[in-house]
Amino acid sequence: MEPPDVHKIPIRLIANDTWDDTIPEDLIRAAYDGLAGIRYTALMHKLKKKRVQPVYVIDEAWRRYLESWESEDFLAESSQATANRNTEVEGHRDGPSKHGGGSVSFVTTQERLNDSSETPPTVNELYLHLHTVNHDRMTFIDTRSERLRRRCRELTRATPDQSVDDEAVYLNVAGECPKGRVYGLGSLGRKKRRYARSWC
């Protein structure tokens, strides 16, 4: 028996008692599809890792999953993705880019630091929190992180003007990554990158 196509199920039934007539149905569908995609990806990752058929997956579907995970195309793509994650961006022996924030987004980390302090964290404070061992603000987790911090400090000290914007210095030293982010700030870098072009 084929599972029902969720796109043919009225979104009102999926939303159940949380339905709000003031929100357009296409927005609710888009939000649902986005969340469903995230959950499905996480589920597939878990199933692939454990390789134990759960009771809610029928035999035919499980057989197809196993075949897919063992296919040459899938293994090649997986191998390439692993290589990409381990790319040494700054050159040989520098190691892949790392941070100590775990699965928590940089934006969420910034909000948490903001909640635990009287003043919002600066870009430098956030960077030190995420790129030092156990957030000690001294022991960097990789050489790239340490080099960037050192360069920022050198530039700040070399500028006699006391009104130097530390954030602008950081953003310009870090530069923009290929995906439009600023190194060291993850998803938060997209919000900050417009400042990176304003400081000389």
ZAFI-515781 format. One record per residue: residue in three letters; y, x negated, z of N, C-alpha, C, O in turn. Coordinates in nm, 3 decimals. Atoms other than C-alpha are relative to their C-alpha. Layout:
N
- ALA Y X Z Y X Z Y X Z Y X Z
...
//
This chain:
200
- MET -0.118 -0.083 0.000 0.000 0.000 0.000 0.125 -0.087 0.000 0.137 -0.179 0.082
- GLU -0.124 0.078 0.011 0.342 -0.137 -0.103 0.098 0.041 0.111 0.112 0.160 0.139
- PRO -0.100 -0.037 -0.101 0.607 -0.156 0.170 0.118 0.069 -0.068 0.147 0.041 -0.184
- PRO -0.114 -0.069 0.061 0.908 0.071 0.111 0.115 -0.095 -0.029 0.139 -0.191 0.045
- ASP -0.119 0.078 0.034 1.213 -0.076 -0.060 0.113 0.047 0.091 0.155 0.162 0.086
- VAL -0.104 -0.039 -0.097 1.479 -0.082 0.212 0.126 0.048 -0.070 0.205 0.123 -0.011
- HIS -0.121 -0.042 0.071 1.747 -0.035 -0.054 -0.008 0.146 -0.045 0.093 0.204 -0.086
- LYS 0.014 -0.142 0.034 1.606 0.312 -0.125 0.005 0.089 0.123 0.008 0.211 0.113
- ILE -0.010 -0.077 -0.124 1.620 0.414 0.241 0.148 0.027 0.028 0.227 -0.067 0.027
- PRO -0.141 -0.026 -0.032 1.948 0.592 0.326 0.044 -0.085 0.119 -0.022 -0.087 0.223
- ILE -0.047 0.091 -0.105 2.151 0.347 0.533 0.025 0.073 0.131 0.020 0.012 0.237
- ARG -0.022 -0.078 -0.122 2.224 0.629 0.780 -0.126 0.002 0.087 -0.116 0.004 0.210
- LEU 0.124 0.001 -0.077 1.856 0.628 0.880 -0.022 -0.135 0.067 -0.073 -0.143 0.179
- ILE 0.016 0.134 -0.056 1.857 0.252 0.932 0.096 -0.019 0.118 0.059 -0.071 0.223
- ALA -0.102 0.017 -0.103 2.181 0.260 1.134 -0.029 0.086 0.124 0.016 0.054 0.234
- ASN 0.042 -0.086 -0.110 2.035 0.542 1.348 0.119 0.058 0.076 0.212 0.110 0.014
- ASP -0.105 -0.066 -0.078 2.259 0.657 1.635 0.130 -0.080 0.004 0.227 -0.035 0.064
- THR -0.122 0.081 0.000 2.514 0.379 1.576 0.086 0.029 -0.122 0.185 -0.041 -0.145
- TRP -0.075 -0.030 0.123 2.640 0.537 1.254 0.144 0.040 0.032 0.170 0.118 0.124
- ASP -0.142 -0.029 -0.017 3.020 0.551 1.225 0.054 0.045 -0.135 0.061 -0.035 -0.228
- ASP -0.048 -0.056 0.127 3.161 0.778 0.953 0.127 -0.065 -0.051 0.161 -0.048 -0.169
- THR -0.126 0.061 0.044 3.485 0.580 0.942 -0.022 -0.131 -0.076 0.070 -0.182 -0.140
- ILE 0.030 0.125 0.070 3.312 0.269 0.802 -0.069 0.031 -0.131 -0.168 0.104 -0.133
- PRO 0.062 -0.026 0.130 3.232 0.270 0.429 -0.146 -0.045 -0.003 -0.181 -0.149 0.054
- GLU 0.143 0.027 0.003 2.859 0.277 0.358 -0.033 -0.134 -0.064 -0.127 -0.202 -0.023
- ASP 0.029 0.128 0.067 2.875 -0.024 0.124 0.022 -0.119 0.094 -0.047 -0.220 0.083
- LEU -0.021 0.107 -0.097 3.014 -0.239 0.408 -0.115 -0.008 0.100 -0.158 -0.117 0.139
- ILE 0.113 -0.003 -0.092 2.738 -0.128 0.641 -0.124 -0.057 -0.067 -0.199 -0.133 -0.006
- ARG 0.115 0.052 0.075 2.478 -0.200 0.373 0.009 -0.153 -0.013 -0.090 -0.223 0.006
- ALA -0.017 0.145 0.015 2.624 -0.549 0.313 -0.027 -0.072 0.132 -0.093 -0.176 0.134
- ALA 0.024 0.060 -0.132 2.623 -0.625 0.688 -0.148 0.003 0.034 -0.203 -0.095 0.086
- TYR 0.143 -0.013 -0.027 2.268 -0.497 0.721 -0.080 -0.101 -0.082 -0.168 -0.169 -0.030
- ASP 0.072 0.094 0.087 2.147 -0.701 0.421 0.018 -0.144 0.047 -0.077 -0.223 0.044
- GLY -0.025 0.136 -0.049 2.312 -1.014 0.560 -0.083 -0.032 0.124 -0.145 -0.137 0.133
- LEU 0.077 0.020 -0.124 2.153 -0.974 0.903 -0.150 0.000 -0.028 -0.224 -0.080 0.029
- ALA 0.142 -0.006 0.034 1.817 -0.878 0.753 -0.045 -0.131 -0.065 -0.155 -0.180 -0.038
- GLY 0.033 0.128 0.064 1.825 -1.194 0.540 -0.017 -0.112 0.100 -0.109 -0.193 0.089
- ILE 0.007 0.103 -0.105 1.890 -1.414 0.842 -0.128 0.016 0.081 -0.200 -0.081 0.107
- ARG 0.120 -0.026 -0.080 1.613 -1.248 1.043 -0.127 -0.031 -0.080 -0.223 -0.087 -0.025
- TYR 0.118 0.024 0.083 1.367 -1.267 0.751 -0.024 -0.150 -0.017 -0.138 -0.197 -0.009
- THR 0.012 0.145 0.013 1.438 -1.637 0.699 -0.058 -0.061 0.127 -0.147 -0.146 0.120
- ALA 0.051 0.051 -0.128 1.379 -1.706 1.070 -0.147 0.036 0.018 -0.226 -0.045 0.066
- LEU 0.139 -0.044 -0.011 1.056 -1.504 1.061 -0.091 -0.085 -0.089 -0.197 -0.130 -0.045
- MET 0.081 0.080 0.092 0.925 -1.691 0.756 -0.018 -0.143 0.050 -0.125 -0.201 0.040
- HIS 0.008 0.136 -0.055 1.007 -2.024 0.916 -0.102 -0.006 0.114 -0.182 -0.099 0.122
- LYS 0.093 -0.006 -0.115 0.817 -1.925 1.230 -0.145 0.015 -0.048 -0.235 -0.053 0.002
- LEU 0.136 -0.022 0.052 0.514 -1.798 1.034 -0.053 -0.125 -0.068 -0.169 -0.162 -0.050
- LYS 0.042 0.120 0.074 0.504 -2.107 0.813 -0.036 -0.113 0.097 -0.132 -0.187 0.075
- LYS 0.024 0.106 -0.097 0.521 -2.337 1.114 -0.129 0.022 0.078 -0.208 -0.072 0.096
- LYS 0.118 -0.028 -0.083 0.251 -2.164 1.323 -0.127 0.020 -0.080 -0.236 -0.014 -0.033
- ARG 0.116 -0.027 0.087 0.020 -2.063 1.035 -0.105 0.086 0.069 -0.225 0.066 0.048
- VAL 0.090 -0.095 -0.064 -0.132 -1.787 1.250 0.042 0.140 -0.045 0.157 0.180 -0.025
- GLN -0.034 -0.132 0.054 -0.148 -1.443 1.090 0.028 0.100 0.113 -0.061 0.127 0.194
- PRO -0.029 -0.102 -0.101 0.031 -1.187 1.309 -0.060 0.134 -0.039 -0.091 0.157 -0.156
- VAL 0.065 -0.129 0.025 -0.111 -0.836 1.341 0.080 0.088 -0.095 0.021 0.175 -0.160
- TYR -0.083 -0.085 0.084 0.182 -0.681 1.153 0.007 -0.045 -0.147 0.073 0.020 -0.228
- VAL 0.002 0.047 0.139 0.120 -0.884 0.834 -0.139 0.030 -0.059 -0.240 -0.016 -0.007
- ILE 0.129 -0.037 0.060 -0.149 -0.739 0.607 -0.064 -0.122 -0.066 0.005 -0.218 -0.101
- ASP 0.076 0.114 0.051 -0.421 -0.970 0.473 0.051 -0.048 -0.136 0.065 -0.169 -0.158
- GLU -0.046 0.038 0.135 -0.296 -0.963 0.112 0.133 -0.075 0.005 0.151 -0.175 -0.064
- ALA -0.130 0.067 -0.013 0.058 -1.056 0.212 -0.017 -0.139 0.062 0.047 -0.235 0.018
- TRP 0.023 0.130 -0.064 -0.069 -1.335 0.438 -0.060 -0.100 -0.098 -0.022 -0.217 -0.101
- ARG 0.060 0.087 0.101 -0.284 -1.475 0.158 0.106 -0.052 -0.097 0.104 -0.169 -0.135
- ARG -0.107 0.041 0.092 0.021 -1.480 -0.071 0.096 -0.100 0.065 0.143 -0.194 0.000
- TYR -0.085 0.096 -0.072 0.232 -1.654 0.193 -0.064 -0.139 -0.002 0.001 -0.238 -0.035
- LEU 0.069 0.130 -0.006 -0.029 -1.928 0.234 -0.002 -0.067 -0.136 0.022 -0.188 -0.146
- GLU 0.001 0.056 0.136 -0.060 -1.975 -0.143 0.138 -0.055 -0.036 0.149 -0.163 -0.095
- SER -0.137 0.044 0.031 0.317 -1.999 -0.175 0.035 -0.128 0.072 0.092 -0.220 0.013
- TRP -0.034 0.117 -0.079 0.352 -2.252 0.106 -0.075 -0.125 -0.044 -0.030 -0.237 -0.019
- GLU 0.078 0.114 0.047 0.085 -2.473 -0.051 0.026 -0.033 -0.147 -0.030 -0.129 -0.199
- SER -0.025 0.024 0.143 0.219 -2.452 -0.408 0.079 -0.129 -0.020 0.154 -0.172 0.068
- GLU -0.069 0.126 0.031 0.350 -2.767 -0.576 0.151 0.019 0.001 0.225 -0.067 0.051
- ASP -0.145 -0.025 0.004 0.693 -2.611 -0.634 0.059 0.008 0.140 0.164 -0.050 0.168
- PHE -0.050 -0.017 -0.136 0.734 -2.512 -0.270 0.001 -0.135 0.073 0.100 -0.169 0.139
- LEU 0.009 0.129 -0.069 0.618 -2.853 -0.140 0.105 -0.097 -0.051 0.162 -0.175 0.026
- ALA -0.102 0.088 0.058 0.851 -3.035 -0.381 0.139 0.038 0.051 0.219 -0.049 0.086
- GLU -0.130 -0.047 -0.049 1.147 -2.820 -0.277 0.017 -0.033 0.147 0.126 -0.072 0.190
- SER -0.004 0.030 -0.143 1.063 -2.867 0.090 0.025 -0.149 0.023 0.103 -0.188 0.111
- SER -0.017 0.144 -0.011 1.037 -3.243 0.044 0.142 -0.041 -0.035 0.200 -0.128 0.031
- GLN -0.138 0.031 0.040 1.373 -3.253 -0.135 0.099 0.042 0.108 0.195 -0.029 0.136
- ALA -0.089 -0.048 -0.106 1.538 -3.048 0.140 -0.004 -0.095 0.121 0.099 -0.122 0.182
- THR 0.012 0.096 -0.110 1.403 -3.288 0.403 0.076 -0.128 -0.031 0.147 -0.181 0.054
- ALA -0.072 0.120 0.041 1.536 -3.584 0.206 0.151 0.021 0.007 0.225 -0.068 0.050
- ASN -0.143 -0.030 -0.004 1.876 -3.416 0.175 0.053 0.000 0.143 0.162 -0.051 0.169
- ARG -0.045 -0.004 -0.140 1.897 -3.356 0.550 0.006 -0.140 0.060 0.083 -0.165 0.152
- ASN 0.005 0.136 -0.054 1.817 -3.723 0.611 0.085 -0.099 -0.080 0.073 -0.220 -0.061
- THR -0.083 0.087 0.082 2.069 -3.858 0.360 0.095 -0.081 0.088 0.158 -0.028 0.179
- GLU -0.090 0.088 -0.074 2.261 -4.154 0.492 0.133 -0.001 -0.074 0.156 -0.083 -0.163
- VAL -0.125 -0.024 0.072 2.606 -4.041 0.384 0.087 -0.124 -0.009 0.149 -0.149 -0.113
- GLU -0.088 0.116 -0.004 2.786 -4.358 0.484 -0.068 -0.129 -0.047 -0.009 -0.237 -0.038
- GLY 0.067 0.120 0.050 2.529 -4.598 0.339 -0.126 -0.032 0.079 -0.156 0.030 0.181
- HIS 0.128 0.041 -0.057 2.203 -4.770 0.426 0.015 -0.038 0.147 0.110 -0.105 0.186
- ARG 0.012 0.031 -0.142 2.110 -4.794 0.796 0.103 0.073 0.087 0.110 0.048 0.208
- ASP -0.098 -0.073 -0.080 2.390 -4.560 0.903 -0.060 0.126 0.060 -0.011 0.178 0.160
- GLY 0.066 -0.120 -0.051 2.157 -4.265 0.954 0.067 0.126 -0.051 0.181 0.124 -0.096
- PRO -0.058 -0.128 0.042 2.209 -3.900 0.869 0.107 0.046 0.098 0.112 0.002 0.213
- SER -0.105 -0.055 -0.088 2.507 -3.711 1.007 -0.066 0.079 0.112 -0.162 0.152 0.090
- LYS 0.058 -0.068 -0.116 2.438 -3.581 1.355 0.111 0.058 0.086 0.227 0.019 0.074
- HIS -0.090 -0.049 -0.103 2.602 -3.380 1.629 -0.085 0.052 0.114 -0.204 0.077 0.099
- GLY 0.074 -0.041 -0.119 2.506 -3.269 1.976 0.022 0.145 0.038 0.010 0.181 0.155
- GLY -0.027 -0.140 -0.031 2.586 -2.900 1.946 -0.120 0.092 -0.009 -0.110 0.210 0.023
- GLY 0.119 -0.084 0.016 2.234 -2.778 1.877 0.021 0.107 -0.106 0.087 0.083 -0.207
- SER -0.010 -0.107 0.098 2.209 -2.447 1.696 0.126 0.083 0.015 0.149 0.176 -0.062
- VAL -0.125 -0.074 -0.024 2.542 -2.322 1.834 0.104 -0.045 -0.102 0.121 -0.165 -0.125
- SER -0.101 0.035 0.099 2.817 -2.307 1.572 0.116 -0.074 0.065 0.139 -0.063 0.186
- PHE -0.114 0.075 -0.051 3.119 -2.531 1.607 0.109 0.095 0.049 0.177 0.067 0.148
- VAL -0.100 -0.099 -0.040 3.345 -2.226 1.628 -0.036 0.056 0.139 0.052 0.069 0.225
- THR 0.043 -0.051 -0.131 3.138 -2.087 1.920 0.019 -0.106 0.108 0.062 -0.074 0.219
- THR -0.021 0.108 -0.097 3.147 -2.427 2.092 0.147 -0.010 0.038 0.181 -0.028 0.155
- GLN -0.144 0.005 -0.027 3.524 -2.430 2.057 0.042 0.116 0.092 0.122 0.097 0.184
- GLU -0.032 -0.116 -0.084 3.545 -2.080 2.207 -0.049 -0.020 0.143 0.020 0.016 0.238
- ARG 0.054 0.023 -0.135 3.322 -2.182 2.500 0.083 -0.102 0.076 0.110 -0.085 0.195
- LEU -0.085 0.100 -0.064 3.532 -2.490 2.571 0.134 0.062 0.037 0.192 0.031 0.141
- ASN -0.127 -0.069 -0.026 3.840 -2.272 2.549 -0.010 0.087 0.125 0.083 0.094 0.205
- ASP 0.022 -0.087 -0.115 3.693 -2.030 2.805 -0.009 -0.077 0.131 0.026 -0.026 0.238
- SER 0.019 0.079 -0.122 3.617 -2.312 3.049 0.120 -0.089 0.034 0.114 -0.169 0.127
- SER -0.117 0.085 -0.022 3.961 -2.471 3.030 0.126 0.086 -0.008 0.126 0.195 -0.065
- GLU -0.126 -0.074 0.002 4.321 -2.362 3.079 0.068 -0.012 -0.136 0.146 0.076 -0.174
- THR -0.062 0.020 0.132 4.423 -2.500 2.740 -0.109 -0.011 -0.107 -0.218 -0.061 -0.079
- PRO 0.100 0.009 0.107 4.243 -2.473 2.405 -0.034 -0.146 -0.030 0.054 -0.232 -0.022
- PRO 0.038 0.139 0.029 4.046 -2.788 2.312 0.064 -0.046 -0.131 0.073 0.030 -0.227
- THR -0.051 0.057 0.124 4.205 -3.015 2.055 -0.117 -0.036 -0.090 -0.233 -0.034 -0.047
- VAL 0.104 0.044 0.093 4.013 -3.128 1.748 -0.069 -0.124 0.056 -0.192 -0.136 0.047
- ASN 0.059 0.123 -0.055 3.961 -3.466 1.916 -0.092 0.030 0.118 -0.199 -0.030 0.130
- GLU 0.084 -0.037 -0.115 3.826 -3.308 2.235 -0.130 0.065 -0.046 -0.237 0.037 0.007
- LEU 0.119 -0.065 0.055 3.587 -3.091 2.036 -0.092 -0.103 -0.064 -0.213 -0.100 -0.045
- TYR 0.077 0.105 0.065 3.477 -3.392 1.832 -0.074 -0.086 0.104 -0.193 -0.113 0.089
- LEU 0.063 0.081 -0.105 3.410 -3.599 2.145 -0.111 0.077 0.070 -0.214 0.020 0.105
- HIS 0.102 -0.083 -0.066 3.218 -3.312 2.302 -0.127 0.007 -0.084 -0.238 0.002 -0.031
- LEU 0.115 -0.021 0.089 2.993 -3.271 1.998 -0.066 -0.128 -0.050 -0.180 -0.124 -0.097
- HIS 0.053 0.122 0.059 2.942 -3.633 1.897 -0.028 -0.112 0.100 -0.041 -0.228 0.063
- THR 0.038 0.099 -0.100 2.868 -3.807 2.224 -0.124 0.048 0.075 -0.149 0.168 0.087
- VAL 0.125 -0.030 -0.070 2.543 -3.824 2.419 0.030 0.079 0.127 0.111 0.037 0.210
- ASN -0.019 -0.088 -0.116 2.526 -3.544 2.677 0.147 0.034 0.024 0.188 0.059 0.138
- HIS -0.143 -0.036 -0.006 2.895 -3.475 2.600 0.077 -0.090 0.096 0.172 -0.045 0.161
- ASP -0.065 0.089 -0.096 2.996 -3.782 2.803 0.134 -0.056 -0.050 0.206 -0.123 0.024
- ARG -0.127 0.041 0.062 3.290 -3.852 2.562 0.015 -0.151 -0.015 0.125 -0.200 -0.041
- MET -0.006 0.145 0.012 3.200 -4.224 2.552 -0.112 -0.057 -0.087 -0.086 -0.145 -0.169
- THR 0.116 0.054 0.072 2.849 -4.286 2.409 -0.025 0.082 -0.126 -0.077 0.193 -0.118
- PHE 0.013 -0.075 0.126 2.848 -4.184 2.042 -0.144 0.008 -0.047 -0.223 -0.085 -0.026
- ILE 0.138 -0.023 0.041 2.532 -4.041 1.890 -0.037 -0.073 -0.127 -0.156 -0.087 -0.157
- ASP 0.030 0.081 0.118 2.563 -4.242 1.568 0.120 -0.087 -0.034 0.230 -0.066 0.017
- THR -0.105 0.096 0.031 2.765 -4.523 1.415 0.114 0.063 -0.079 0.230 0.022 -0.064
- ARG -0.106 -0.065 0.077 2.955 -4.296 1.177 0.099 0.070 0.093 0.220 0.060 0.074
- SER -0.087 -0.069 -0.096 3.090 -4.088 1.465 0.089 -0.099 0.074 0.209 -0.075 0.093
- GLU -0.076 0.100 -0.074 3.197 -4.398 1.653 0.107 -0.065 -0.088 0.220 -0.086 -0.044
- ARG -0.095 0.059 0.093 3.364 -4.553 1.346 0.119 0.091 -0.025 0.234 0.045 -0.027
- LEU -0.108 -0.095 0.025 3.565 -4.238 1.277 0.094 0.007 0.119 0.216 0.006 0.102
- ARG -0.083 -0.007 -0.121 3.688 -4.217 1.636 0.085 -0.126 0.015 0.203 -0.119 0.049
- ARG -0.073 0.126 -0.011 3.784 -4.586 1.635 0.117 -0.004 -0.099 0.227 -0.046 -0.064
- ARG -0.104 0.000 0.104 3.980 -4.545 1.309 0.115 0.094 0.037 0.231 0.062 0.013
- CYS -0.105 -0.094 -0.043 4.168 -4.242 1.446 0.088 -0.064 0.108 0.210 -0.051 0.104
- ARG -0.076 0.063 -0.108 4.269 -4.435 1.756 0.088 -0.112 -0.053 0.202 -0.127 -0.009
- GLU -0.079 0.108 0.059 4.384 -4.733 1.549 0.124 0.054 -0.071 0.234 0.001 -0.055
- LEU -0.113 -0.059 0.073 4.602 -4.513 1.328 0.103 0.060 0.094 0.224 0.048 0.072
- THR -0.092 -0.062 -0.096 4.750 -4.327 1.623 0.082 -0.107 0.072 0.202 -0.091 0.092
- ARG -0.070 0.109 -0.070 4.837 -4.652 1.804 0.096 -0.073 -0.092 0.200 -0.121 -0.047
- ALA -0.083 0.074 0.095 4.982 -4.807 1.488 0.125 0.078 -0.041 0.214 0.023 -0.105
- THR -0.114 -0.083 0.037 5.227 -4.519 1.447 0.094 0.010 0.120 0.059 0.069 0.221
- PRO -0.091 0.001 -0.115 5.533 -4.570 1.670 0.054 0.138 0.036 0.093 0.162 0.151
- ASP -0.053 -0.135 -0.024 5.642 -4.207 1.635 -0.087 0.073 0.103 -0.207 0.092 0.081
- GLN 0.074 -0.067 -0.106 5.541 -4.027 1.954 -0.044 0.142 -0.038 -0.129 0.200 0.029
- SER 0.033 -0.137 0.039 5.521 -3.693 1.771 -0.116 0.007 -0.100 -0.132 0.107 -0.168
- VAL 0.113 0.002 0.092 5.213 -3.795 1.570 -0.098 0.111 0.037 -0.135 0.128 0.153
- ASP 0.093 -0.110 -0.019 4.980 -3.500 1.526 -0.142 -0.056 -0.003 -0.192 -0.092 -0.110
- ASP 0.136 0.055 -0.008 4.638 -3.619 1.648 -0.097 0.075 -0.090 -0.186 0.015 -0.151
- GLU 0.089 -0.081 0.084 4.470 -3.333 1.465 0.014 -0.038 -0.146 -0.085 -0.053 -0.217
- ALA -0.023 0.038 0.139 4.630 -3.425 1.133 -0.057 -0.138 -0.029 -0.114 -0.161 -0.135
- VAL 0.057 0.135 0.016 4.531 -3.791 1.184 -0.151 0.011 -0.017 -0.209 -0.047 -0.109
- TYR 0.145 -0.016 0.006 4.171 -3.689 1.252 -0.044 0.058 -0.134 -0.136 0.007 -0.198
- LEU 0.041 -0.069 0.123 4.152 -3.455 0.953 0.013 -0.089 -0.123 -0.067 -0.081 -0.215
- ASN -0.017 0.089 0.114 4.285 -3.718 0.716 -0.097 -0.117 0.002 -0.143 -0.162 -0.104
- VAL 0.099 0.108 -0.009 4.057 -3.994 0.845 -0.139 0.051 -0.035 -0.214 -0.015 -0.107
- ALA 0.133 -0.057 0.026 3.752 -3.768 0.833 -0.017 0.033 -0.147 -0.125 0.014 -0.203
- GLY 0.011 -0.037 0.141 3.830 -3.648 0.483 -0.080 0.127 -0.020 -0.136 0.183 0.074
- GLU 0.070 -0.124 0.034 3.674 -3.355 0.305 -0.137 -0.032 -0.056 -0.152 -0.119 -0.142
- CYS 0.137 0.016 0.048 3.299 -3.333 0.250 -0.019 0.080 -0.129 0.063 0.166 -0.161
- PRO 0.025 -0.069 0.127 3.146 -3.213 -0.080 -0.001 0.152 0.010 0.037 0.219 -0.086
- LYS 0.008 -0.147 -0.011 3.096 -2.858 0.053 0.128 0.061 0.054 0.129 0.178 0.094
- GLY -0.127 -0.055 -0.043 3.458 -2.819 0.152 0.022 0.001 0.150 0.111 0.069 0.200
- ARG -0.016 0.008 -0.145 3.414 -2.900 0.520 0.059 -0.135 0.036 0.062 -0.226 -0.047
- VAL -0.049 0.127 -0.051 3.569 -3.173 0.729 -0.110 -0.058 0.087 -0.165 0.011 0.173
- TYR 0.108 0.062 -0.077 3.317 -3.421 0.871 0.027 0.011 0.149 0.138 -0.011 0.197
- GLY -0.006 -0.003 -0.145 3.244 -3.373 1.238 0.039 0.133 0.060 0.034 0.150 0.181
- LEU -0.043 -0.129 -0.053 3.366 -3.014 1.266 -0.082 0.116 -0.052 -0.053 0.231 -0.020
- GLY 0.088 -0.105 0.050 3.094 -2.819 1.085 0.076 0.115 -0.063 0.168 0.093 -0.142
- SER -0.061 -0.119 0.058 3.195 -2.462 1.000 0.148 0.010 0.036 0.226 0.070 -0.038
- LEU -0.140 -0.002 -0.040 3.522 -2.507 1.188 0.086 -0.080 -0.097 0.205 -0.054 -0.111
- GLY -0.074 0.086 0.093 3.622 -2.771 0.932 0.063 0.075 -0.115 0.166 0.032 -0.166
- ARG -0.059 -0.078 0.109 3.684 -2.507 0.666 0.133 0.060 0.041 0.225 0.071 -0.040
- LYS -0.125 -0.057 -0.049 3.952 -2.352 0.884 0.108 -0.108 0.013 0.227 -0.080 -0.001
- LYS -0.094 0.107 -0.030 4.110 -2.688 0.955 0.043 -0.079 -0.124 0.146 -0.147 -0.119
- ARG -0.022 0.095 0.109 4.100 -2.856 0.613 0.137 0.012 -0.065 0.184 -0.085 -0.125
- ARG -0.131 -0.013 0.063 4.435 -2.716 0.496 0.101 -0.095 0.062 0.198 -0.134 -0.004
- TYR -0.091 0.094 -0.065 4.604 -2.945 0.750 -0.025 -0.143 -0.047 0.063 -0.229 -0.035
- ALA 0.037 0.137 0.035 4.424 -3.250 0.616 0.085 -0.055 -0.113 0.096 -0.177 -0.129
- ARG -0.078 0.046 0.114 4.649 -3.264 0.311 0.149 -0.012 0.035 0.230 -0.054 -0.049
- SER -0.141 -0.008 -0.034 4.976 -3.232 0.502 0.054 -0.125 0.071 0.174 -0.136 0.094
- TRP -0.043 0.116 -0.077 4.984 -3.567 0.686 -0.018 -0.127 -0.081 -0.121 -0.143 -0.146
- CYS 0.011 0.127 0.074 5.051 -3.910 0.534 0.004 -0.116 0.096 -0.004 -0.231 0.054
//
